[in-house]
Amino acid sequence: MKYFYFLLVIILILPILISCGDYYELSPKDKTDTEWETGGDTEYVVNTASYTYHLSSCYIVKSIKDENKVVSTDINFIIERQYTPCKRCINE
């Protein structure tokens, strides 16, 4: 009987857990994502915890934890994911 309840819970909860996995497009653990390969001139540093991006020369970059830091030169990739530009180093 315990086995039956266990399977019932798995069958009901597993689809919910699987569908929740696609909610965030980028997490701090996605540093190995192939889309983050460099190839441009300007380096941007993305803070995946605060959803902001900075120029690599910005002084705020030093305070970003390594697990939340992603370096990219693909500004289109960053903008598509709706990251907010830094108010100090990026004038828009």
PDB file of N, CA, C and O in Angstrom:
ATOM      1  N   MET A   1       0.823  -1.195   0.000  1.00  0.00           N
ATOM      2  CA  MET A   1       0.000   0.000   0.000  1.00  0.00           C
ATOM      3  C   MET A   1       0.870   1.263   0.000  1.00  0.00           C
ATOM      4  O   MET A   1       0.527   2.247  -0.656  1.00  0.00           O
ATOM      5  N   LYS A   2       1.989   1.242   0.729  1.00  0.00           N
ATOM      6  CA  LYS A   2       2.887   2.387   0.749  1.00  0.00           C
ATOM      7  C   LYS A   2       3.474   2.630  -0.635  1.00  0.00           C
ATOM      8  O   LYS A   2       3.677   3.773  -1.045  1.00  0.00           O
ATOM      9  N   TYR A   3       3.742   1.551  -1.340  1.00  0.00           N
ATOM     10  CA  TYR A   3       4.284   1.649  -2.676  1.00  0.00           C
ATOM     11  C   TYR A   3       3.295   2.349  -3.610  1.00  0.00           C
ATOM     12  O   TYR A   3       3.694   3.162  -4.443  1.00  0.00           O
ATOM     13  N   PHE A   4       2.031   2.038  -3.471  1.00  0.00           N
ATOM     14  CA  PHE A   4       0.990   2.661  -4.277  1.00  0.00           C
ATOM     15  C   PHE A   4       0.938   4.167  -4.042  1.00  0.00           C
ATOM     16  O   PHE A   4       0.873   4.935  -5.002  1.00  0.00           O
ATOM     17  N   TYR A   5       0.965   4.603  -2.782  1.00  0.00           N
ATOM     18  CA  TYR A   5       0.935   6.024  -2.460  1.00  0.00           C
ATOM     19  C   TYR A   5       2.193   6.737  -2.952  1.00  0.00           C
ATOM     20  O   TYR A   5       2.136   7.877  -3.414  1.00  0.00           O
ATOM     21  N   PHE A   6       3.295   6.066  -2.847  1.00  0.00           N
ATOM     22  CA  PHE A   6       4.553   6.634  -3.334  1.00  0.00           C
ATOM     23  C   PHE A   6       4.481   6.889  -4.841  1.00  0.00           C
ATOM     24  O   PHE A   6       4.856   7.964  -5.311  1.00  0.00           O
ATOM     25  N   LEU A   7       3.999   5.903  -5.592  1.00  0.00           N
ATOM     26  CA  LEU A   7       3.856   6.067  -7.040  1.00  0.00           C
ATOM     27  C   LEU A   7       2.840   7.154  -7.386  1.00  0.00           C
ATOM     28  O   LEU A   7       3.038   7.923  -8.327  1.00  0.00           O
ATOM     29  N   LEU A   8       1.762   7.211  -6.624  1.00  0.00           N
ATOM     30  CA  LEU A   8       0.747   8.223  -6.861  1.00  0.00           C
ATOM     31  C   LEU A   8       1.331   9.630  -6.670  1.00  0.00           C
ATOM     32  O   LEU A   8       1.073  10.526  -7.473  1.00  0.00           O
ATOM     33  N   VAL A   9       2.105   9.816  -5.623  1.00  0.00           N
ATOM     34  CA  VAL A   9       2.731  11.107  -5.362  1.00  0.00           C
ATOM     35  C   VAL A   9       3.721  11.451  -6.473  1.00  0.00           C
ATOM     36  O   VAL A   9       3.762  12.589  -6.942  1.00  0.00           O
ATOM     37  N   ILE A  10       4.509  10.480  -6.887  1.00  0.00           N
ATOM     38  CA  ILE A  10       5.481  10.698  -7.962  1.00  0.00           C
ATOM     39  C   ILE A  10       4.762  11.093  -9.248  1.00  0.00           C
ATOM     40  O   ILE A  10       5.182  12.027  -9.931  1.00  0.00           O
ATOM     41  N   ILE A  11       3.699  10.401  -9.577  1.00  0.00           N
ATOM     42  CA  ILE A  11       2.973  10.674 -10.819  1.00  0.00           C
ATOM     43  C   ILE A  11       2.323  12.047 -10.784  1.00  0.00           C
ATOM     44  O   ILE A  11       2.242  12.706 -11.821  1.00  0.00           O
ATOM     45  N   LEU A  12       1.861  12.495  -9.634  1.00  0.00           N
ATOM     46  CA  LEU A  12       1.190  13.784  -9.538  1.00  0.00           C
ATOM     47  C   LEU A  12       2.164  14.954  -9.429  1.00  0.00           C
ATOM     48  O   LEU A  12       1.897  16.025  -9.974  1.00  0.00           O
ATOM     49  N   ILE A  13       3.275  14.772  -8.744  1.00  0.00           N
ATOM     50  CA  ILE A  13       4.197  15.871  -8.473  1.00  0.00           C
ATOM     51  C   ILE A  13       5.283  16.009  -9.533  1.00  0.00           C
ATOM     52  O   ILE A  13       5.722  17.124  -9.813  1.00  0.00           O
ATOM     53  N   LEU A  14       5.717  14.925 -10.118  1.00  0.00           N
ATOM     54  CA  LEU A  14       6.808  14.975 -11.078  1.00  0.00           C
ATOM     55  C   LEU A  14       6.545  15.922 -12.256  1.00  0.00           C
ATOM     56  O   LEU A  14       7.437  16.700 -12.593  1.00  0.00           O
ATOM     57  N   PRO A  15       5.382  15.901 -12.894  1.00  0.00           N
ATOM     58  CA  PRO A  15       5.151  16.857 -13.997  1.00  0.00           C
ATOM     59  C   PRO A  15       5.222  18.318 -13.537  1.00  0.00           C
ATOM     60  O   PRO A  15       5.665  19.179 -14.297  1.00  0.00           O
ATOM     61  N   ILE A  16       4.799  18.600 -12.333  1.00  0.00           N
ATOM     62  CA  ILE A  16       4.871  19.959 -11.799  1.00  0.00           C
ATOM     63  C   ILE A  16       6.327  20.376 -11.635  1.00  0.00           C
ATOM     64  O   ILE A  16       6.699  21.487 -12.011  1.00  0.00           O
ATOM     65  N   LEU A  17       7.139  19.509 -11.084  1.00  0.00           N
ATOM     66  CA  LEU A  17       8.547  19.822 -10.881  1.00  0.00           C
ATOM     67  C   LEU A  17       9.278  19.999 -12.207  1.00  0.00           C
ATOM     68  O   LEU A  17      10.139  20.870 -12.330  1.00  0.00           O
ATOM     69  N   ILE A  18       8.946  19.195 -13.179  1.00  0.00           N
ATOM     70  CA  ILE A  18       9.594  19.293 -14.484  1.00  0.00           C
ATOM     71  C   ILE A  18       9.221  20.602 -15.171  1.00  0.00           C
ATOM     72  O   ILE A  18      10.080  21.247 -15.772  1.00  0.00           O
ATOM     73  N   SER A  19       7.966  20.998 -15.092  1.00  0.00           N
ATOM     74  CA  SER A  19       7.544  22.234 -15.748  1.00  0.00           C
ATOM     75  C   SER A  19       8.124  23.467 -15.063  1.00  0.00           C
ATOM     76  O   SER A  19       8.322  24.486 -15.725  1.00  0.00           O
ATOM     77  N   CYS A  20       8.401  23.414 -13.778  1.00  0.00           N
ATOM     78  CA  CYS A  20       8.991  24.546 -13.061  1.00  0.00           C
ATOM     79  C   CYS A  20      10.456  24.740 -13.418  1.00  0.00           C
ATOM     80  O   CYS A  20      10.994  25.826 -13.207  1.00  0.00           O
ATOM     81  N   GLY A  21      11.093  23.753 -13.935  1.00  0.00           N
ATOM     82  CA  GLY A  21      12.506  23.852 -14.265  1.00  0.00           C
ATOM     83  C   GLY A  21      12.792  24.791 -15.417  1.00  0.00           C
ATOM     84  O   GLY A  21      13.925  25.255 -15.549  1.00  0.00           O
ATOM     85  N   ASP A  22      11.807  25.092 -16.262  1.00  0.00           N
ATOM     86  CA  ASP A  22      12.003  25.968 -17.400  1.00  0.00           C
ATOM     87  C   ASP A  22      11.626  27.414 -17.103  1.00  0.00           C
ATOM     88  O   ASP A  22      11.631  28.241 -18.015  1.00  0.00           O
ATOM     89  N   TYR A  23      11.304  27.741 -15.872  1.00  0.00           N
ATOM     90  CA  TYR A  23      10.834  29.082 -15.542  1.00  0.00           C
ATOM     91  C   TYR A  23      11.919  30.127 -15.739  1.00  0.00           C
ATOM     92  O   TYR A  23      11.674  31.151 -16.376  1.00  0.00           O
ATOM     93  N   TYR A  24      13.111  29.892 -15.208  1.00  0.00           N
ATOM     94  CA  TYR A  24      14.206  30.836 -15.358  1.00  0.00           C
ATOM     95  C   TYR A  24      15.083  30.402 -16.516  1.00  0.00           C
ATOM     96  O   TYR A  24      15.450  29.232 -16.625  1.00  0.00           O
ATOM     97  N   GLU A  25      15.418  31.354 -17.384  1.00  0.00           N
ATOM     98  CA  GLU A  25      16.256  31.019 -18.527  1.00  0.00           C
ATOM     99  C   GLU A  25      17.719  30.911 -18.148  1.00  0.00           C
ATOM    100  O   GLU A  25      18.470  30.160 -18.769  1.00  0.00           O
ATOM    101  N   LEU A  26      18.127  31.654 -17.135  1.00  0.00           N
ATOM    102  CA  LEU A  26      19.537  31.675 -16.771  1.00  0.00           C
ATOM    103  C   LEU A  26      19.656  31.698 -15.267  1.00  0.00           C
ATOM    104  O   LEU A  26      19.040  32.534 -14.605  1.00  0.00           O
ATOM    105  N   SER A  27      20.428  30.807 -14.727  1.00  0.00           N
ATOM    106  CA  SER A  27      20.666  30.786 -13.296  1.00  0.00           C
ATOM    107  C   SER A  27      22.155  30.962 -13.055  1.00  0.00           C
ATOM    108  O   SER A  27      22.948  30.839 -13.987  1.00  0.00           O
ATOM    109  N   PRO A  28      22.547  31.248 -11.820  1.00  0.00           N
ATOM    110  CA  PRO A  28      23.978  31.414 -11.544  1.00  0.00           C
ATOM    111  C   PRO A  28      24.808  30.193 -11.889  1.00  0.00           C
ATOM    112  O   PRO A  28      26.017  30.313 -12.090  1.00  0.00           O
ATOM    113  N   LYS A  29      24.205  29.039 -11.964  1.00  0.00           N
ATOM    114  CA  LYS A  29      24.941  27.808 -12.250  1.00  0.00           C
ATOM    115  C   LYS A  29      25.140  27.586 -13.746  1.00  0.00           C
ATOM    116  O   LYS A  29      25.816  26.634 -14.135  1.00  0.00           O
ATOM    117  N   ASP A  30      24.565  28.443 -14.594  1.00  0.00           N
ATOM    118  CA  ASP A  30      24.638  28.261 -16.032  1.00  0.00           C
ATOM    119  C   ASP A  30      25.885  28.889 -16.658  1.00  0.00           C
ATOM    120  O   ASP A  30      25.844  29.293 -17.820  1.00  0.00           O
ATOM    121  N   LYS A  31      26.959  28.977 -15.936  1.00  0.00           N
ATOM    122  CA  LYS A  31      28.166  29.610 -16.452  1.00  0.00           C
ATOM    123  C   LYS A  31      28.768  28.852 -17.616  1.00  0.00           C
ATOM    124  O   LYS A  31      29.527  29.431 -18.394  1.00  0.00           O
ATOM    125  N   THR A  32      28.455  27.580 -17.759  1.00  0.00           N
ATOM    126  CA  THR A  32      29.019  26.794 -18.846  1.00  0.00           C
ATOM    127  C   THR A  32      28.142  26.822 -20.088  1.00  0.00           C
ATOM    128  O   THR A  32      28.429  26.110 -21.051  1.00  0.00           O
ATOM    129  N   ASP A  33      27.093  27.614 -20.093  1.00  0.00           N
ATOM    130  CA  ASP A  33      26.199  27.739 -21.234  1.00  0.00           C
ATOM    131  C   ASP A  33      26.995  28.180 -22.459  1.00  0.00           C
ATOM    132  O   ASP A  33      27.758  29.144 -22.387  1.00  0.00           O
ATOM    133  N   THR A  34      26.824  27.488 -23.573  1.00  0.00           N
ATOM    134  CA  THR A  34      27.620  27.783 -24.762  1.00  0.00           C
ATOM    135  C   THR A  34      27.285  29.133 -25.367  1.00  0.00           C
ATOM    136  O   THR A  34      28.089  29.678 -26.124  1.00  0.00           O
ATOM    137  N   GLU A  35      26.128  29.686 -25.058  1.00  0.00           N
ATOM    138  CA  GLU A  35      25.768  30.985 -25.609  1.00  0.00           C
ATOM    139  C   GLU A  35      26.591  32.114 -24.985  1.00  0.00           C
ATOM    140  O   GLU A  35      26.580  33.235 -25.492  1.00  0.00           O
ATOM    141  N   TRP A  36      27.297  31.833 -23.903  1.00  0.00           N
ATOM    142  CA  TRP A  36      28.066  32.869 -23.220  1.00  0.00           C
ATOM    143  C   TRP A  36      29.499  32.942 -23.729  1.00  0.00           C
ATOM    144  O   TRP A  36      30.348  33.561 -23.088  1.00  0.00           O
ATOM    145  N   GLU A  37      29.779  32.331 -24.854  1.00  0.00           N
ATOM    146  CA  GLU A  37      31.139  32.384 -25.380  1.00  0.00           C
ATOM    147  C   GLU A  37      31.473  33.804 -25.812  1.00  0.00           C
ATOM    148  O   GLU A  37      30.613  34.538 -26.300  1.00  0.00           O
ATOM    149  N   THR A  38      32.727  34.179 -25.627  1.00  0.00           N
ATOM    150  CA  THR A  38      33.139  35.521 -26.004  1.00  0.00           C
ATOM    151  C   THR A  38      33.380  35.597 -27.497  1.00  0.00           C
ATOM    152  O   THR A  38      33.647  34.583 -28.142  1.00  0.00           O
ATOM    153  N   GLY A  39      33.287  36.787 -28.040  1.00  0.00           N
ATOM    154  CA  GLY A  39      33.496  36.949 -29.458  1.00  0.00           C
ATOM    155  C   GLY A  39      33.369  38.399 -29.887  1.00  0.00           C
ATOM    156  O   GLY A  39      33.508  38.696 -31.073  1.00  0.00           O
ATOM    157  N   GLY A  40      33.109  39.312 -28.957  1.00  0.00           N
ATOM    158  CA  GLY A  40      32.982  40.722 -29.286  1.00  0.00           C
ATOM    159  C   GLY A  40      34.124  41.514 -28.696  1.00  0.00           C
ATOM    160  O   GLY A  40      35.110  40.958 -28.212  1.00  0.00           O
ATOM    161  N   ASP A  41      33.971  42.833 -28.745  1.00  0.00           N
ATOM    162  CA  ASP A  41      35.025  43.706 -28.261  1.00  0.00           C
ATOM    163  C   ASP A  41      34.860  44.066 -26.792  1.00  0.00           C
ATOM    164  O   ASP A  41      35.816  43.961 -26.024  1.00  0.00           O
ATOM    165  N   THR A  42      33.680  44.482 -26.391  1.00  0.00           N
ATOM    166  CA  THR A  42      33.435  44.947 -25.033  1.00  0.00           C
ATOM    167  C   THR A  42      32.990  43.795 -24.151  1.00  0.00           C
ATOM    168  O   THR A  42      32.083  43.042 -24.503  1.00  0.00           O
ATOM    169  N   GLU A  43      33.635  43.668 -23.007  1.00  0.00           N
ATOM    170  CA  GLU A  43      33.233  42.634 -22.056  1.00  0.00           C
ATOM    171  C   GLU A  43      32.223  43.204 -21.077  1.00  0.00           C
ATOM    172  O   GLU A  43      32.409  44.291 -20.530  1.00  0.00           O
ATOM    173  N   TYR A  44      31.156  42.454 -20.868  1.00  0.00           N
ATOM    174  CA  TYR A  44      30.138  42.812 -19.896  1.00  0.00           C
ATOM    175  C   TYR A  44      30.144  41.746 -18.808  1.00  0.00           C
ATOM    176  O   TYR A  44      30.390  40.569 -19.071  1.00  0.00           O
ATOM    177  N   VAL A  45      29.871  42.176 -17.592  1.00  0.00           N
ATOM    178  CA  VAL A  45      29.793  41.251 -16.473  1.00  0.00           C
ATOM    179  C   VAL A  45      28.354  41.274 -15.976  1.00  0.00           C
ATOM    180  O   VAL A  45      27.830  42.320 -15.594  1.00  0.00           O
ATOM    181  N   VAL A  46      27.727  40.109 -15.988  1.00  0.00           N
ATOM    182  CA  VAL A  46      26.335  39.976 -15.563  1.00  0.00           C
ATOM    183  C   VAL A  46      26.300  39.468 -14.139  1.00  0.00           C
ATOM    184  O   VAL A  46      26.977  38.498 -13.797  1.00  0.00           O
ATOM    185  N   ASN A  47      25.505  40.129 -13.307  1.00  0.00           N
ATOM    186  CA  ASN A  47      25.246  39.658 -11.956  1.00  0.00           C
ATOM    187  C   ASN A  47      23.926  38.909 -12.004  1.00  0.00           C
ATOM    188  O   ASN A  47      22.865  39.525 -12.094  1.00  0.00           O
ATOM    189  N   THR A  48      23.983  37.591 -11.945  1.00  0.00           N
ATOM    190  CA  THR A  48      22.775  36.778 -12.082  1.00  0.00           C
ATOM    191  C   THR A  48      21.901  36.815 -10.837  1.00  0.00           C
ATOM    192  O   THR A  48      20.761  36.352 -10.871  1.00  0.00           O
ATOM    193  N   ALA A  49      22.414  37.355  -9.743  1.00  0.00           N
ATOM    194  CA  ALA A  49      21.610  37.483  -8.525  1.00  0.00           C
ATOM    195  C   ALA A  49      20.746  38.739  -8.572  1.00  0.00           C
ATOM    196  O   ALA A  49      19.587  38.713  -8.157  1.00  0.00           O
ATOM    197  N   SER A  50      21.307  39.838  -9.076  1.00  0.00           N
ATOM    198  CA  SER A  50      20.565  41.100  -9.116  1.00  0.00           C
ATOM    199  C   SER A  50      20.000  41.407 -10.501  1.00  0.00           C
ATOM    200  O   SER A  50      19.309  42.410 -10.678  1.00  0.00           O
ATOM    201  N   TYR A  51      20.290  40.549 -11.488  1.00  0.00           N
ATOM    202  CA  TYR A  51      19.822  40.719 -12.865  1.00  0.00           C
ATOM    203  C   TYR A  51      20.247  42.064 -13.460  1.00  0.00           C
ATOM    204  O   TYR A  51      19.463  42.732 -14.134  1.00  0.00           O
ATOM    205  N   THR A  52      21.502  42.450 -13.200  1.00  0.00           N
ATOM    206  CA  THR A  52      22.073  43.647 -13.786  1.00  0.00           C
ATOM    207  C   THR A  52      23.343  43.275 -14.543  1.00  0.00           C
ATOM    208  O   THR A  52      23.941  42.228 -14.295  1.00  0.00           O
ATOM    209  N   TYR A  53      23.749  44.141 -15.469  1.00  0.00           N
ATOM    210  CA  TYR A  53      25.011  43.926 -16.164  1.00  0.00           C
ATOM    211  C   TYR A  53      25.842  45.200 -16.129  1.00  0.00           C
ATOM    212  O   TYR A  53      25.314  46.311 -16.088  1.00  0.00           O
ATOM    213  N   HIS A  54      27.149  45.009 -16.146  1.00  0.00           N
ATOM    214  CA  HIS A  54      28.110  46.091 -15.991  1.00  0.00           C
ATOM    215  C   HIS A  54      29.191  45.962 -17.049  1.00  0.00           C
ATOM    216  O   HIS A  54      29.385  44.893 -17.628  1.00  0.00           O
ATOM    217  N   LEU A  55      29.897  47.067 -17.299  1.00  0.00           N
ATOM    218  CA  LEU A  55      31.125  46.986 -18.073  1.00  0.00           C
ATOM    219  C   LEU A  55      32.158  46.299 -17.191  1.00  0.00           C
ATOM    220  O   LEU A  55      32.105  46.416 -15.967  1.00  0.00           O
ATOM    221  N   SER A  56      33.087  45.590 -17.796  1.00  0.00           N
ATOM    222  CA  SER A  56      34.085  44.871 -16.999  1.00  0.00           C
ATOM    223  C   SER A  56      34.955  45.823 -16.182  1.00  0.00           C
ATOM    224  O   SER A  56      35.566  45.404 -15.199  1.00  0.00           O
ATOM    225  N   SER A  57      35.023  47.093 -16.569  1.00  0.00           N
ATOM    226  CA  SER A  57      35.820  48.073 -15.839  1.00  0.00           C
ATOM    227  C   SER A  57      35.080  48.717 -14.668  1.00  0.00           C
ATOM    228  O   SER A  57      35.679  49.492 -13.922  1.00  0.00           O
ATOM    229  N   CYS A  58      33.806  48.418 -14.492  1.00  0.00           N
ATOM    230  CA  CYS A  58      33.001  49.015 -13.418  1.00  0.00           C
ATOM    231  C   CYS A  58      33.509  48.568 -12.054  1.00  0.00           C
ATOM    232  O   CYS A  58      33.860  47.403 -11.870  1.00  0.00           O
ATOM    233  N   TYR A  59      33.549  49.491 -11.102  1.00  0.00           N
ATOM    234  CA  TYR A  59      34.040  49.157  -9.765  1.00  0.00           C
ATOM    235  C   TYR A  59      33.104  48.210  -9.017  1.00  0.00           C
ATOM    236  O   TYR A  59      33.539  47.545  -8.076  1.00  0.00           O
ATOM    237  N   ILE A  60      31.860  48.133  -9.400  1.00  0.00           N
ATOM    238  CA  ILE A  60      30.897  47.259  -8.726  1.00  0.00           C
ATOM    239  C   ILE A  60      31.193  45.788  -9.013  1.00  0.00           C
ATOM    240  O   ILE A  60      30.832  44.916  -8.222  1.00  0.00           O
ATOM    241  N   VAL A  61      31.846  45.509 -10.138  1.00  0.00           N
ATOM    242  CA  VAL A  61      32.161  44.128 -10.526  1.00  0.00           C
ATOM    243  C   VAL A  61      32.983  43.428  -9.447  1.00  0.00           C
ATOM    244  O   VAL A  61      32.837  42.222  -9.244  1.00  0.00           O
ATOM    245  N   LYS A  62      33.841  44.168  -8.758  1.00  0.00           N
ATOM    246  CA  LYS A  62      34.676  43.569  -7.709  1.00  0.00           C
ATOM    247  C   LYS A  62      33.850  43.015  -6.558  1.00  0.00           C
ATOM    248  O   LYS A  62      34.287  42.093  -5.868  1.00  0.00           O
ATOM    249  N   SER A  63      32.664  43.566  -6.347  1.00  0.00           N
ATOM    250  CA  SER A  63      31.836  43.123  -5.216  1.00  0.00           C
ATOM    251  C   SER A  63      30.880  41.984  -5.567  1.00  0.00           C
ATOM    252  O   SER A  63      30.194  41.468  -4.685  1.00  0.00           O
ATOM    253  N   ILE A  64      30.825  41.587  -6.833  1.00  0.00           N
ATOM    254  CA  ILE A  64      29.934  40.491  -7.243  1.00  0.00           C
ATOM    255  C   ILE A  64      30.577  39.164  -6.870  1.00  0.00           C
ATOM    256  O   ILE A  64      31.747  38.923  -7.169  1.00  0.00           O
ATOM    257  N   LYS A  65      29.808  38.310  -6.220  1.00  0.00           N
ATOM    258  CA  LYS A  65      30.311  36.982  -5.861  1.00  0.00           C
ATOM    259  C   LYS A  65      30.591  36.184  -7.127  1.00  0.00           C
ATOM    260  O   LYS A  65      29.899  36.329  -8.134  1.00  0.00           O
ATOM    261  N   ASP A  66      31.613  35.341  -7.062  1.00  0.00           N
ATOM    262  CA  ASP A  66      32.007  34.547  -8.232  1.00  0.00           C
ATOM    263  C   ASP A  66      30.886  33.647  -8.736  1.00  0.00           C
ATOM    264  O   ASP A  66      30.757  33.445  -9.944  1.00  0.00           O
ATOM    265  N   GLU A  67      30.074  33.104  -7.835  1.00  0.00           N
ATOM    266  CA  GLU A  67      29.000  32.201  -8.270  1.00  0.00           C
ATOM    267  C   GLU A  67      27.862  32.954  -8.965  1.00  0.00           C
ATOM    268  O   GLU A  67      27.022  32.334  -9.618  1.00  0.00           O
ATOM    269  N   ASN A  68      27.826  34.292  -8.831  1.00  0.00           N
ATOM    270  CA  ASN A  68      26.797  35.099  -9.482  1.00  0.00           C
ATOM    271  C   ASN A  68      27.334  35.886 -10.670  1.00  0.00           C
ATOM    272  O   ASN A  68      26.602  36.685 -11.254  1.00  0.00           O
ATOM    273  N   LYS A  69      28.580  35.682 -11.036  1.00  0.00           N
ATOM    274  CA  LYS A  69      29.243  36.480 -12.064  1.00  0.00           C
ATOM    275  C   LYS A  69      29.383  35.681 -13.355  1.00  0.00           C
ATOM    276  O   LYS A  69      29.876  34.553 -13.356  1.00  0.00           O
ATOM    277  N   VAL A  70      28.937  36.293 -14.457  1.00  0.00           N
ATOM    278  CA  VAL A  70      29.077  35.702 -15.781  1.00  0.00           C
ATOM    279  C   VAL A  70      29.634  36.785 -16.699  1.00  0.00           C
ATOM    280  O   VAL A  70      29.106  37.897 -16.740  1.00  0.00           O
ATOM    281  N   VAL A  71      30.690  36.469 -17.431  1.00  0.00           N
ATOM    282  CA  VAL A  71      31.314  37.420 -18.349  1.00  0.00           C
ATOM    283  C   VAL A  71      30.900  37.071 -19.771  1.00  0.00           C
ATOM    284  O   VAL A  71      30.961  35.912 -20.181  1.00  0.00           O
ATOM    285  N   SER A  72      30.475  38.093 -20.523  1.00  0.00           N
ATOM    286  CA  SER A  72      30.039  37.883 -21.896  1.00  0.00           C
ATOM    287  C   SER A  72      30.371  39.110 -22.732  1.00  0.00           C
ATOM    288  O   SER A  72      30.476  40.221 -22.211  1.00  0.00           O
ATOM    289  N   THR A  73      30.532  38.901 -24.021  1.00  0.00           N
ATOM    290  CA  THR A  73      30.676  40.013 -24.956  1.00  0.00           C
ATOM    291  C   THR A  73      29.450  40.129 -25.852  1.00  0.00           C
ATOM    292  O   THR A  73      29.387  41.023 -26.696  1.00  0.00           O
ATOM    293  N   ASP A  74      28.491  39.252 -25.686  1.00  0.00           N
ATOM    294  CA  ASP A  74      27.284  39.241 -26.509  1.00  0.00           C
ATOM    295  C   ASP A  74      26.192  40.071 -25.834  1.00  0.00           C
ATOM    296  O   ASP A  74      25.410  39.552 -25.037  1.00  0.00           O
ATOM    297  N   ILE A  75      26.147  41.352 -26.158  1.00  0.00           N
ATOM    298  CA  ILE A  75      25.171  42.254 -25.534  1.00  0.00           C
ATOM    299  C   ILE A  75      23.744  41.895 -25.931  1.00  0.00           C
ATOM    300  O   ILE A  75      22.819  42.104 -25.147  1.00  0.00           O
ATOM    301  N   ASN A  76      23.550  41.359 -27.131  1.00  0.00           N
ATOM    302  CA  ASN A  76      22.197  40.971 -27.555  1.00  0.00           C
ATOM    303  C   ASN A  76      21.642  39.853 -26.684  1.00  0.00           C
ATOM    304  O   ASN A  76      20.455  39.847 -26.359  1.00  0.00           O
ATOM    305  N   PHE A  77      22.497  38.910 -26.307  1.00  0.00           N
ATOM    306  CA  PHE A  77      22.084  37.816 -25.432  1.00  0.00           C
ATOM    307  C   PHE A  77      21.653  38.359 -24.071  1.00  0.00           C
ATOM    308  O   PHE A  77      20.680  37.886 -23.483  1.00  0.00           O
ATOM    309  N   ILE A  78      22.382  39.350 -23.583  1.00  0.00           N
ATOM    310  CA  ILE A  78      22.078  39.948 -22.279  1.00  0.00           C
ATOM    311  C   ILE A  78      20.770  40.725 -22.346  1.00  0.00           C
ATOM    312  O   ILE A  78      19.931  40.608 -21.453  1.00  0.00           O
ATOM    313  N   ILE A  79      20.595  41.507 -23.387  1.00  0.00           N
ATOM    314  CA  ILE A  79      19.391  42.327 -23.522  1.00  0.00           C
ATOM    315  C   ILE A  79      18.155  41.457 -23.737  1.00  0.00           C
ATOM    316  O   ILE A  79      17.084  41.772 -23.218  1.00  0.00           O
ATOM    317  N   GLU A  80      18.285  40.377 -24.489  1.00  0.00           N
ATOM    318  CA  GLU A  80      17.150  39.467 -24.705  1.00  0.00           C
ATOM    319  C   GLU A  80      16.617  38.907 -23.396  1.00  0.00           C
ATOM    320  O   GLU A  80      15.418  38.663 -23.261  1.00  0.00           O
ATOM    321  N   ARG A  81      17.497  38.706 -22.445  1.00  0.00           N
ATOM    322  CA  ARG A  81      17.088  38.165 -21.154  1.00  0.00           C
ATOM    323  C   ARG A  81      16.679  39.247 -20.165  1.00  0.00           C
ATOM    324  O   ARG A  81      16.461  38.973 -18.985  1.00  0.00           O
ATOM    325  N   GLN A  82      16.577  40.472 -20.652  1.00  0.00           N
ATOM    326  CA  GLN A  82      16.045  41.614 -19.916  1.00  0.00           C
ATOM    327  C   GLN A  82      16.828  41.936 -18.645  1.00  0.00           C
ATOM    328  O   GLN A  82      16.243  42.272 -17.616  1.00  0.00           O
ATOM    329  N   TYR A  83      18.143  41.831 -18.724  1.00  0.00           N
ATOM    330  CA  TYR A  83      18.974  42.276 -17.619  1.00  0.00           C
ATOM    331  C   TYR A  83      19.004  43.803 -17.622  1.00  0.00           C
ATOM    332  O   TYR A  83      18.944  44.426 -18.682  1.00  0.00           O
ATOM    333  N   THR A  84      19.095  44.396 -16.450  1.00  0.00           N
ATOM    334  CA  THR A  84      19.090  45.839 -16.289  1.00  0.00           C
ATOM    335  C   THR A  84      20.511  46.375 -16.383  1.00  0.00           C
ATOM    336  O   THR A  84      21.410  45.823 -15.747  1.00  0.00           O
ATOM    337  N   PRO A  85      20.744  47.440 -17.162  1.00  0.00           N
ATOM    338  CA  PRO A  85      22.091  48.003 -17.233  1.00  0.00           C
ATOM    339  C   PRO A  85      22.454  48.736 -15.941  1.00  0.00           C
ATOM    340  O   PRO A  85      21.586  49.288 -15.265  1.00  0.00           O
ATOM    341  N   CYS A  86      23.712  48.732 -15.616  1.00  0.00           N
ATOM    342  CA  CYS A  86      24.211  49.438 -14.439  1.00  0.00           C
ATOM    343  C   CYS A  86      24.016  50.938 -14.638  1.00  0.00           C
ATOM    344  O   CYS A  86      24.289  51.465 -15.716  1.00  0.00           O
ATOM    345  N   LYS A  87      23.550  51.617 -13.612  1.00  0.00           N
ATOM    346  CA  LYS A  87      23.315  53.058 -13.701  1.00  0.00           C
ATOM    347  C   LYS A  87      24.618  53.847 -13.603  1.00  0.00           C
ATOM    348  O   LYS A  87      24.657  55.023 -13.963  1.00  0.00           O
ATOM    349  N   ARG A  88      25.670  53.218 -13.126  1.00  0.00           N
ATOM    350  CA  ARG A  88      26.938  53.922 -12.934  1.00  0.00           C
ATOM    351  C   ARG A  88      27.844  53.833 -14.164  1.00  0.00           C
ATOM    352  O   ARG A  88      28.479  54.823 -14.528  1.00  0.00           O
ATOM    353  N   CYS A  89      27.912  52.693 -14.793  1.00  0.00           N
ATOM    354  CA  CYS A  89      28.902  52.516 -15.862  1.00  0.00           C
ATOM    355  C   CYS A  89      28.292  52.474 -17.263  1.00  0.00           C
ATOM    356  O   CYS A  89      29.022  52.644 -18.240  1.00  0.00           O
ATOM    357  N   ILE A  90      27.006  52.259 -17.396  1.00  0.00           N
ATOM    358  CA  ILE A  90      26.378  52.191 -18.724  1.00  0.00           C
ATOM    359  C   ILE A  90      25.339  53.308 -18.820  1.00  0.00           C
ATOM    360  O   ILE A  90      24.309  53.275 -18.146  1.00  0.00           O
ATOM    361  N   ASN A  91      25.622  54.275 -19.653  1.00  0.00           N
ATOM    362  CA  ASN A  91      24.701  55.415 -19.845  1.00  0.00           C
ATOM    363  C   ASN A  91      23.790  55.114 -21.008  1.00  0.00           C
ATOM    364  O   ASN A  91      24.251  54.919 -22.133  1.00  0.00           O
ATOM    365  N   GLU A  92      22.496  55.074 -20.745  1.00  0.00           N
ATOM    366  CA  GLU A  92      21.537  54.820 -21.814  1.00  0.00           C
ATOM    367  C   GLU A  92      20.549  55.948 -21.916  1.00  0.00           C
ATOM    368  O   GLU A  92      19.658  55.914 -22.764  1.00  0.00           O
TER     369      GLU A  92
END
